[in-house]
Amino acid sequence: MANKRIVILGGGFAGLQLAKIIRNTGYEITLIDQYNFHQFQPLFYQVATARLEPSSISFPLRKVFQRKHCVHVRLAKVNGIDMAVQKVMTSEGDFSYDYLVIATGCTTNYFGNKNIEQFAFPMKSTTEAIALRNRILLNFEDALSATAEEMPAIMNIVVAGGGPTGVELAGSLAEMKRNVLPRDYPDMDFSQLNIYLVEGGPVTLGPMSKASQQKSQEYLEKMGVQVWTNSIVEDYDGKMVKLKDGRTIPTHTLIWAAGVTGNVPGGIEKEKLVRGNRIRVDQYSRLEGSENVFAIGDISYMETPDFPKGHPQLANVANAQAKNTAHNFRHLLRNEPLKPFKYKNPGTMATVGKRKAVVDLPFMSFQGRIAWFVWMFLHLMLILNVRNKIIVFINWAISYFTNDTTLRLILLPTGKAIEQKNKEQGAGNG
Ligand SMILES: Cc1cc2nc3c(=O)[nH]c(=O)nc-3n(C[C@H](O)[C@H](O)[C@H](O)COP(=O)(O)OP(=O)(O)OC[C@H]3O[C@@H](n4cnc5c(N)ncnc54)[C@H](O)[C@@H]3O)c2cc1C
């Protein structure tokens, strides 16, 4: 009898982990992703602020499955699913399945604001992190020949969203302002550079402990970041951020880290979705009412007694759910009962800057130098292969001792950097 075919949509934390665990268990596996590499999202902000090269946090999917005849990697955009005939439709053709696993994660949520979508910089993929790095670096090239009138929009950087992504990014930008930029541009006055962190709620790091919330804000403010809580970004036209309370900030750089929404493939009924565009699943990660379609990682929404509002959208959850699903695929081969998914929260953390991090464990929370080392160690452990762990570690060690990096490359096709710079200045003058 032919092996059963599992099609996995998405090579992120959940999809990749699942494919790796079940690759030798007697299934035919097809792993489909729109990129040919896995992306380590927690360190996107370090790519955006020129601390790490994109290649050190991206891993070619084919390399993970070299010489594995039972795993077929496909570079394709998933368009939809037809559950009636057990088929996935993609940009590269259709794929039939016996079991389907949806692990397509999330994308940036602009809450329906088309202007913000058009003009703001998101950070939900390696390419977006590179685009943001180009923008940040081009800003300072622009500043060299800008008029006094143009300067505020160039020298204001606004980060919307005070969750871990926004906090980490704002902290990293503040360190760039203090340690790196004055060396690169010795003639420029960086006291004019303002970094704003604009958060709609009353605190930064909303889901964390009170101590971590307070400390993160304290760290940021000490580092010179202007933290505006209870402030909602209402609109942005590429030049001016407008807040709901009427305040405005002129800027060419609005970084949007204010929300995510599930990448739900077409063909999933609306009734199966909950807030945040997540797919409701049962305790075995199966779509409710389905025996052979699973959803894992950020895209899935499972209510349990410990997590009545669903699990947090974290890499650890995605990994743990993938492991549980892999375990259940083995049971399915042997017609054994499935095991429900139970997540033991190991804690959450965020870093703000050098020797400044906050960690919440289930039984205690702590901040500062030790938290920072814990954050670094655990993130290194999460990175996929040894080579990348070493590269990231070396980069971190160098910047720890020198407060510098050597990665400030504006990577655009020949002439485009100058073209883009001139275009922006033209727009600024107009
Ligand atoms: C900036 C940032 C910082 C973060 N920091 C942390 C952190 O410090 N700690 C932590 O635990 N978590 C962090 N997270 C969250 C963590 O990255 C996610 O929880 C995790 O990536 C979820 O894994 P996933 O497999 O569900 O989805 P993802 O990792 O997002 O993978 C989804 C995959 O599906 C693919 N895909 C999507 N749609 C399609 C389509 N239509 N066709 C083909 N392929 C498709 C994507 O290309 C992607 O490879 C962070 C996230 C971001 C964005």
The ligand as a Gaussian input file, in Angstrom:
#p B3LYP/6-31G(d) Opt

LIG

0 1
 C        9.274000      40.482000      14.706000
 C        8.836000      39.258000      15.491000
 C        9.470000      38.945000      16.684000
 C        9.100000      37.808000      17.398000
 N        9.754000      37.499000      18.561000
 C        9.455000      36.346000      19.214000
 C       10.192000      35.951000      20.379000
 O       11.107000      36.653000      20.816000
 N        9.873000      34.768000      20.970000
 C        8.869000      33.974000      20.481000
 O        8.639000      32.895000      21.046000
 N        8.146000      34.327000      19.417000
 C        8.410000      35.490000      18.765000
 N        7.698000      35.853000      17.655000
 C        6.571000      35.013000      17.248000
 C        7.050000      33.792000      16.489000
 O        7.926000      34.183000      15.460000
 C        5.832000      33.069000      15.943000
 O        5.049000      32.663000      17.034000
 C        6.231000      31.863000      15.128000
 O        6.944000      32.265000      13.984000
 C        4.999000      31.065000      14.717000
 O        5.394000      29.989000      13.928000
 P        4.439000      29.477000      12.753000
 O        5.129000      28.280000      12.184000
 O        3.065000      29.320000      13.254000
 O        4.406000      30.640000      11.705000
 P        5.597000      31.315000      10.887000
 O        6.887000      31.096000      11.559000
 O        5.146000      32.703000      10.615000
 O        5.627000      30.491000       9.528000
 C        4.593000      30.556000       8.592000
 C        5.161000      30.141000       7.251000
 O        4.080000      30.034000       6.333000
 C        4.457000      30.596000       5.098000
 N        3.245000      31.052000       4.411000
 C        2.306000      31.904000       4.871000
 N        1.327000      32.073000       3.963000
 C        1.667000      31.315000       2.902000
 C        1.059000      31.072000       1.631000
 N       -0.109000      31.620000       1.285000
 N        1.684000      30.251000       0.774000
 C        2.873000      29.676000       1.109000
 N        3.484000      29.858000       2.290000
 C        2.882000      30.663000       3.170000
 C        5.372000      31.751000       5.490000
 O        6.239000      32.089000       4.411000
 C        6.123000      31.177000       6.678000
 O        7.311000      30.536000       6.299000
 C        8.047000      36.975000      16.921000
 C        7.404000      37.323000      15.721000
 C        7.795000      38.449000      15.014000
 C        7.103000      38.795000      13.720000

